[in-house]
């Protein structure tokens, strides 16, 4: 059976994509040369994707439980927001941190996960 994805699930996925895009733009802006910009954009995204894949992805063998996962997600979103502010993307960074944290806090857990 294919799981249903509601509006909040779709918004959560868009927040994940926005995180990757914002980190790439921030990395590009923080670099002092083309190669440094490329390196920072790739490194920022690699770190965020690695954290997400290890502890937050639905299929991860090391997925955190709901409470710790929400705290880790909020911390990651705030860190992304801070990197954006540092790169001169203040409005984007603050908006992302607030919206993404709210969306993931509102997301409902699948019943199978709640039972475990």
C-alpha positions as CSV (number, residue, x, y, z in Angstrom):
1,X,0.0,0.0,0.0
2,X,1.3,3.4,-1.0
3,X,1.3,5.9,2.0
4,X,-0.9,9.0,1.5
5,X,0.9,12.3,1.5
6,X,-1.3,15.2,2.6
7,X,-0.8,18.9,2.3
8,X,1.5,19.0,5.4
9,X,3.6,16.2,4.0
10,X,4.0,18.0,0.7
11,X,4.9,21.2,2.4
12,X,7.5,19.3,4.5
13,X,9.1,17.9,1.3
14,X,9.1,21.5,-0.1
15,X,10.9,22.7,3.0
16,X,13.5,20.0,2.6
17,X,14.1,21.1,-1.0
18,X,14.2,24.8,0.1
19,X,16.8,23.9,2.8
20,X,19.1,22.4,0.1
21,X,18.6,25.3,-2.2
22,X,19.1,27.9,0.5
23,X,22.3,26.2,1.7
24,X,23.6,26.1,-1.9
25,X,22.9,29.8,-2.4
26,X,24.4,30.8,0.9
27,X,27.5,28.7,0.2
28,X,27.9,30.4,-3.2
29,X,27.5,33.8,-1.6
30,X,30.0,33.1,1.2
31,X,32.8,31.9,-1.1
32,X,35.6,34.3,-2.0
33,X,36.3,32.7,-5.4
34,X,34.3,30.6,-7.9
35,X,36.0,27.4,-6.6
36,X,35.4,28.4,-2.9
37,X,31.8,29.2,-3.7
38,X,31.3,25.8,-5.4
39,X,33.0,24.0,-2.5
40,X,31.0,25.7,0.2
41,X,27.7,25.1,-1.7
42,X,28.5,21.4,-2.1
43,X,29.8,21.1,1.5
44,X,26.8,22.8,3.1
45,X,24.4,20.6,1.2
46,X,26.4,17.4,1.8
47,X,26.4,18.0,5.6
48,X,22.7,18.8,5.7
49,X,21.8,15.8,3.5
50,X,24.0,13.5,5.5
51,X,22.4,14.6,8.8
52,X,19.0,14.2,7.3
53,X,19.7,10.8,5.8
54,X,21.2,9.4,8.9
55,X,18.7,10.6,11.6
56,X,15.6,11.9,10.0
57,X,14.8,10.1,6.8
58,X,11.7,7.8,7.0
59,X,13.7,4.7,5.8
60,X,16.8,5.3,7.9
61,X,17.9,2.5,10.3
62,X,19.0,5.2,12.7
63,X,15.9,7.4,12.6
64,X,15.3,9.3,15.8
65,X,12.0,9.0,17.6
66,X,9.4,11.8,17.1
67,X,10.5,14.1,20.0
68,X,14.3,14.0,19.5
69,X,13.8,14.1,15.7
70,X,11.7,17.3,15.9
71,X,14.3,18.9,18.1
72,X,17.1,17.9,15.7
73,X,15.0,19.2,12.7
74,X,14.4,22.5,14.5
75,X,18.1,22.8,15.3
76,X,19.0,22.1,11.7
77,X,16.5,24.6,10.4
78,X,17.7,27.3,12.8
79,X,21.3,26.5,11.7
80,X,20.3,26.9,8.0
81,X,18.6,30.1,8.9
82,X,21.7,31.4,10.6
83,X,23.9,30.5,7.7
84,X,21.5,32.4,5.4
85,X,21.6,35.4,7.7
86,X,25.4,35.3,7.7
87,X,25.3,35.2,3.8
88,X,23.1,38.2,3.7
89,X,19.8,36.3,3.1
90,X,18.2,37.5,6.3
91,X,14.6,37.5,5.4
92,X,14.9,34.1,3.6
93,X,16.8,32.6,6.5
94,X,14.4,33.7,9.2
95,X,11.3,32.8,7.1
96,X,12.7,29.4,6.4
97,X,13.6,28.6,10.0
98,X,10.1,29.6,11.2
99,X,8.1,28.0,8.4
100,X,10.0,24.8,8.3
101,X,10.0,24.3,12.0
102,X,6.2,24.9,12.1
103,X,5.5,22.6,9.2
104,X,7.5,19.7,10.7
105,X,5.9,20.3,14.1
106,X,2.5,20.1,12.5
107,X,3.3,16.9,10.6
108,X,1.5,13.8,11.8
109,X,3.3,10.6,12.3
110,X,2.2,7.4,10.6
111,X,0.3,5.2,13.0
112,X,2.8,2.3,12.6
113,X,5.6,4.6,14.0
114,X,3.5,5.7,16.9
115,X,2.8,2.1,17.9
116,X,6.5,1.2,18.0
